[in-house]
Amino acid sequence: IGHQHDATEIGDLAHSLADFCRLEKQVSRQRQNKRQATELSLALQQAHDHDQMTQALFTQLANLLDVRCGLLHLIDVTDGSLTCVGGYGLAAGDMGRRTAPGEGLAGQCALDRKPLRFDRPPAGYLRIHSATGAAEPSALLIRPLLLNEHLFGVLELAAFKPFDDADLELLEDLEQVVVINLANLDFLRRQSLDTSRVRASEGNMRAILDGMVEGIFSLDRDGKVLYINPAACRILGYPPDALLGQPAHERVHHSHADGHPHPRESCPMYLTLMDGQTRSVERDVLWRRDGSPVAISYRTTPLLEADGQCIGSVIDFSPLDESDRRQTP
């Protein structure tokens, strides 16, 4: 847009218009990222083991980020080592390979819990394999999969072109979906253990959720609150346990922002309980205990049994206003 540097009203107008265009482009990209994260979540929720999950994950990453090779390593909490459980364009011997903490780039990423990015990857570290042969990648990303400082694994992605800032922004959104699904699979796996070990696992997961800055609550099939984390209680102004067993819609989601009633039948949270589909809402309100609204964005994710039946849901939400975000730690 021309005339941005003119010391005139036209220059001011041009500068404001340029700022608006940049903001609109950023908002549009964020909306697209949320849609793609939702699509990935829909694909991953059908997975009941790590094989199905990695297949769905790398199918999406190949399409969205033009990834030509990828590896998913999961952490062994007993010794901190990594095990490759799947990937895309793998070489012979990659599957099941164990990596010690600090060994190689993936092991270093796990040890430091910091992402690594190479526009010129180290020669020979990773090769992209296909039916026509193998070639060195031009770009490499190695990312720790973290949820509230809890490491679930490491993701390695290679491509023939550099990853740009938009790719990295999208990847951050996708990683949150991946980590939540890894946590769900881990939780389901632990349900098959003896009762004492299951209780320990649930305690660990509860500790992770309790420490998150986003508000999280889970609902049973009837829409009653099964769990709510401290951040959600602070944002909504409720003391701990005050909402447990209460119908969430009637307590915190009963009206639109303008005060008009919000019928339960049109509520995305309720619809997810009915059809088992993930939904993302960019702007809505929840109602605090004192009767004031708080603007939020949220995602509602179904809890599915092995046969696909929805037995509940998890809602994670974030305040849109800075003053509301400051209520979280």
C-alpha positions as CSV (number, residue, x, y, z in Angstrom):
1,I,0.0,0.0,0.0
2,G,1.5,3.3,-1.1
3,H,1.8,6.7,0.7
4,Q,2.4,5.0,4.1
5,H,5.3,7.3,4.8
6,D,3.6,10.5,3.7
7,A,3.3,13.1,6.5
8,T,-0.3,13.7,5.6
9,E,-3.8,12.4,6.5
10,I,-3.6,10.2,3.4
11,G,-0.3,8.8,4.8
12,D,-1.9,8.1,8.2
13,L,-4.9,6.4,6.4
14,A,-2.6,4.3,4.3
15,H,-0.6,3.2,7.3
16,S,-3.7,2.3,9.3
17,L,-5.0,0.4,6.3
18,A,-1.7,-1.5,6.0
19,D,-1.9,-2.4,9.8
20,F,-5.5,-3.6,9.3
21,C,-4.5,-5.8,6.4
22,R,-1.7,-7.4,8.4
23,L,-4.0,-8.0,11.3
24,E,-6.7,-9.5,9.0
25,K,-4.1,-11.8,7.4
26,Q,-2.9,-12.9,10.8
27,V,-6.4,-13.6,12.1
28,S,-7.2,-15.5,8.9
29,R,-4.1,-17.6,9.3
30,Q,-5.0,-18.4,12.9
31,R,-8.5,-19.4,11.9
32,Q,-7.1,-21.7,9.2
33,N,-4.7,-23.2,11.7
34,K,-7.6,-23.9,14.1
35,R,-9.6,-25.6,11.4
36,Q,-6.6,-27.8,10.4
37,A,-6.0,-28.6,14.1
38,T,-9.6,-29.7,14.4
39,E,-9.3,-31.8,11.3
40,L,-6.2,-33.5,12.8
41,S,-8.1,-34.1,16.0
42,L,-11.0,-35.7,14.2
43,A,-8.5,-38.0,12.4
44,L,-6.6,-38.9,15.6
45,Q,-9.6,-39.6,17.8
46,Q,-10.4,-42.6,15.6
47,A,-7.0,-44.1,16.6
48,H,-7.0,-46.7,19.3
49,D,-3.2,-47.4,19.4
50,H,0.1,-45.8,18.4
51,D,0.2,-47.5,15.0
52,Q,-3.1,-46.0,14.0
53,M,-2.2,-42.7,15.5
54,T,1.1,-42.3,13.7
55,Q,-0.5,-43.3,10.4
56,A,-3.2,-40.6,10.7
57,L,-0.7,-38.1,12.0
58,F,1.9,-38.3,9.2
59,T,-0.8,-38.5,6.5
60,Q,-2.0,-35.0,7.8
61,L,1.5,-33.6,8.2
62,A,2.5,-34.7,4.7
63,N,-0.4,-32.8,3.2
64,L,-0.2,-29.7,5.4
65,L,3.5,-29.2,5.7
66,D,4.9,-31.1,2.7
67,V,6.8,-33.4,5.2
68,R,8.7,-36.1,3.3
69,C,10.0,-38.0,6.3
70,G,9.0,-38.1,9.9
71,L,9.6,-40.1,13.1
72,L,7.6,-40.2,16.3
73,H,9.6,-41.2,19.4
74,L,7.9,-41.9,22.7
75,I,9.5,-41.5,26.1
76,D,10.2,-44.3,28.5
77,V,9.7,-42.7,31.9
78,T,11.7,-45.4,33.6
79,D,15.0,-44.4,32.0
80,G,14.3,-41.4,29.8
81,S,15.1,-43.2,26.6
82,L,13.1,-42.8,23.4
83,T,11.6,-45.5,21.2
84,C,10.5,-44.9,17.6
85,V,6.9,-46.1,17.4
86,G,6.2,-45.0,13.8
87,G,6.7,-42.5,11.1
88,Y,6.7,-41.7,7.4
89,G,9.4,-42.5,4.8
90,L,11.3,-44.6,7.4
91,A,14.6,-46.4,6.7
92,A,15.0,-50.0,7.6
93,G,15.8,-50.3,11.3
94,D,14.1,-47.1,12.3
95,M,11.0,-48.7,13.7
96,G,11.5,-49.7,17.4
97,R,15.0,-48.1,17.6
98,R,15.8,-46.9,21.0
99,T,17.7,-43.6,21.7
100,A,19.3,-42.8,25.0
101,P,18.9,-39.4,26.7
102,G,21.3,-37.0,25.0
103,E,22.1,-39.4,22.2
104,G,22.0,-37.8,18.8
105,L,19.7,-34.8,18.0
106,A,16.5,-36.5,19.1
107,G,18.0,-37.6,22.4
108,Q,19.4,-34.0,22.9
109,C,16.0,-32.5,22.2
110,A,14.4,-34.8,24.8
111,L,17.1,-34.0,27.3
112,D,16.9,-30.2,26.9
113,R,13.2,-30.2,26.1
114,K,13.9,-27.5,23.5
115,P,13.1,-27.6,19.7
116,L,15.9,-27.9,17.1
117,R,15.7,-26.4,13.6
118,F,18.1,-27.0,10.8
119,D,17.9,-25.4,7.3
120,R,21.0,-27.4,6.5
121,P,20.7,-30.7,8.4
122,P,23.9,-32.5,9.5
123,A,25.1,-34.7,6.6
124,G,24.0,-38.3,7.0
125,Y,21.8,-37.7,10.0
126,L,18.5,-38.5,8.2
127,R,17.7,-39.5,4.7
128,I,14.3,-39.4,3.0
129,H,13.5,-42.8,1.6
130,S,11.1,-43.5,-1.3
131,A,10.5,-46.1,-4.0
132,T,13.0,-44.2,-6.2
133,G,15.8,-44.1,-3.6
134,A,17.0,-41.9,-0.8
135,A,18.1,-38.3,-0.6
136,E,19.3,-35.8,2.0
137,P,16.6,-33.4,3.3
138,S,16.9,-29.6,3.0
139,A,15.2,-28.9,6.3
140,L,14.8,-30.7,9.6
141,L,12.7,-30.0,12.7
142,I,13.0,-31.8,16.0
143,R,10.3,-31.0,18.5
144,P,9.7,-32.1,22.1
145,L,6.1,-33.1,22.7
146,L,5.2,-31.4,26.0
147,L,2.1,-30.9,28.1
148,N,2.7,-28.7,31.1
149,E,6.4,-29.6,31.2
150,H,5.6,-33.4,31.0
151,L,7.5,-34.9,28.1
152,F,5.6,-37.5,26.0
153,G,8.0,-37.9,23.2
154,V,9.9,-36.2,20.3
155,L,8.7,-35.5,16.8
156,E,11.2,-35.4,13.9
157,L,10.2,-33.9,10.5
158,A,12.2,-33.6,7.3
159,A,11.4,-31.9,4.0
160,F,13.0,-30.8,0.7
161,K,12.1,-27.1,1.4
162,P,12.7,-24.9,4.5
163,F,9.9,-24.6,7.0
164,D,8.7,-21.0,7.2
165,D,7.2,-19.1,10.2
166,A,3.7,-19.9,9.1
167,D,4.6,-23.6,9.0
168,L,6.0,-23.4,12.6
169,E,2.9,-21.5,13.8
170,L,0.6,-24.2,12.4
171,L,2.9,-27.0,13.8
172,E,2.6,-25.6,17.3
173,D,-1.2,-25.8,17.1
174,L,-1.0,-29.4,15.7
175,E,1.4,-30.5,18.4
176,Q,-1.1,-29.7,21.1
177,V,-3.6,-32.0,19.4
178,V,-1.0,-34.7,19.2
179,V,0.1,-34.4,22.8
180,I,-3.5,-34.6,24.1
181,N,-4.1,-37.7,22.0
182,L,-0.9,-39.3,23.3
183,A,-2.1,-38.5,26.8
184,N,-5.5,-40.1,26.1
185,L,-3.8,-43.2,24.6
186,D,-1.5,-43.4,27.6
187,F,-4.5,-43.1,30.0
188,L,-6.4,-45.9,28.1
189,R,-3.4,-48.2,28.2
190,R,-3.0,-47.7,31.9
191,Q,-6.6,-48.6,32.5
192,S,-5.7,-52.2,31.7
193,L,-3.2,-52.3,34.6
194,D,-4.1,-53.3,38.2
195,T,-6.2,-50.9,40.2
196,S,-3.4,-49.4,42.3
197,R,-1.3,-48.6,39.2
198,V,-4.4,-47.1,37.4
199,R,-5.0,-44.8,40.5
200,A,-1.4,-43.6,40.3
201,S,-1.7,-42.9,36.6
202,E,-4.9,-40.9,37.1
203,G,-3.2,-39.0,39.9
204,N,-0.4,-38.1,37.5
205,M,-2.7,-37.0,34.8
206,R,-4.8,-35.0,37.2
207,A,-1.6,-33.2,38.4
208,I,-0.7,-32.3,34.8
209,L,-4.2,-30.9,34.1
210,D,-4.3,-29.1,37.5
211,G,-1.1,-27.3,36.5
212,M,-2.3,-26.0,33.1
213,V,-3.0,-22.3,32.6
214,E,-5.9,-23.1,30.2
215,G,-9.3,-23.8,31.8
216,I,-10.3,-27.4,31.4
217,F,-13.4,-29.3,32.5
218,S,-14.9,-32.7,31.6
219,L,-18.5,-33.7,31.3
220,D,-20.3,-37.0,31.6
221,R,-22.9,-38.2,29.1
222,D,-25.6,-36.0,30.7
223,G,-23.5,-32.9,30.6
224,K,-22.6,-32.8,34.3
225,V,-19.2,-31.7,35.4
226,L,-16.9,-34.6,36.3
227,Y,-13.7,-32.6,36.7
228,I,-12.7,-29.0,36.6
229,N,-9.1,-27.7,36.9
230,P,-8.0,-24.8,39.2
231,A,-7.5,-22.5,36.3
232,A,-11.1,-22.9,35.2
233,C,-12.3,-22.3,38.7
234,R,-10.3,-19.1,39.0
235,I,-11.5,-17.8,35.6
236,L,-15.2,-18.5,36.5
237,G,-14.9,-17.4,40.1
238,Y,-16.0,-20.7,41.6
239,P,-14.4,-22.4,44.6
240,P,-12.9,-25.9,44.1
241,D,-15.5,-28.7,43.7
242,A,-18.4,-26.2,43.6
243,L,-19.4,-27.2,40.0
244,L,-18.7,-31.0,40.4
245,G,-21.9,-32.9,39.6
246,Q,-23.6,-29.8,38.3
247,P,-25.1,-29.4,34.8
248,A,-22.4,-27.3,33.0
249,H,-24.8,-25.6,30.5
250,E,-27.2,-24.3,33.1
251,R,-24.4,-23.1,35.3
252,V,-21.9,-21.4,33.0
253,H,-23.2,-21.5,29.4
254,H,-26.8,-20.7,29.7
255,S,-26.9,-17.4,27.7
256,H,-25.2,-15.6,24.8
257,A,-23.1,-12.6,25.3
258,D,-26.1,-10.2,24.8
259,G,-27.9,-12.0,27.6
260,H,-30.4,-13.9,25.4
261,P,-30.9,-17.6,26.3
262,H,-28.6,-20.1,24.7
263,P,-30.7,-23.3,24.1
264,R,-28.9,-26.4,25.1
265,E,-29.9,-28.1,21.9
266,S,-27.8,-25.6,19.9
267,C,-24.8,-25.6,22.2
268,P,-21.6,-27.1,20.6
269,M,-20.6,-28.7,23.9
270,Y,-24.0,-30.5,24.1
271,L,-23.8,-31.5,20.4
272,T,-20.4,-33.1,20.9
273,L,-22.0,-35.3,23.6
274,M,-24.7,-36.3,21.1
275,D,-22.6,-37.0,18.0
276,G,-19.1,-37.6,19.3
277,Q,-17.6,-34.9,17.0
278,T,-14.8,-32.4,18.0
279,R,-15.8,-28.8,17.7
280,S,-13.8,-25.5,18.0
281,V,-15.4,-22.2,18.7
282,E,-13.4,-19.0,18.2
283,R,-15.6,-16.7,20.3
284,D,-18.2,-17.4,22.9
285,V,-18.9,-16.6,26.5
286,L,-19.0,-18.5,29.8
287,W,-20.7,-17.0,32.8
288,R,-18.9,-16.4,36.1
289,R,-20.4,-17.1,39.5
290,D,-21.0,-13.3,40.0
291,G,-23.1,-13.2,36.8
292,S,-20.6,-11.5,34.6
293,P,-19.6,-13.0,31.2
294,V,-16.0,-13.9,30.2
295,A,-15.2,-14.0,26.5
296,I,-13.4,-17.3,25.5
297,S,-12.4,-19.5,22.7
298,Y,-12.7,-23.2,23.3
299,R,-12.6,-26.7,21.9
300,T,-14.9,-29.6,22.9
301,T,-13.4,-33.1,22.4
302,P,-15.4,-36.3,22.9
303,L,-14.4,-39.2,25.1
304,L,-15.0,-42.3,23.0
305,E,-15.0,-45.9,24.0
306,A,-13.4,-48.6,21.8
307,D,-16.7,-49.1,19.9
308,G,-17.0,-45.4,19.2
309,Q,-19.7,-44.6,21.7
310,C,-19.4,-41.1,23.3
311,I,-19.3,-41.4,27.1
312,G,-18.4,-37.7,27.8
313,S,-16.3,-34.8,26.7
314,V,-13.4,-32.5,27.6
315,I,-13.6,-28.8,27.1
316,D,-10.5,-26.7,27.1
317,F,-10.9,-22.9,27.0
318,S,-8.8,-19.7,27.0
319,P,-10.0,-16.2,27.9
320,L,-9.8,-13.7,24.9
321,D,-9.3,-10.6,27.0
322,E,-5.9,-9.9,28.6
323,S,-7.5,-9.0,32.0
324,D,-9.2,-12.4,32.2
325,R,-6.0,-14.2,31.2
326,R,-4.2,-12.5,34.1
327,Q,-6.4,-14.4,36.4
328,T,-4.6,-17.6,35.5
329,P,-1.1,-18.3,37.0
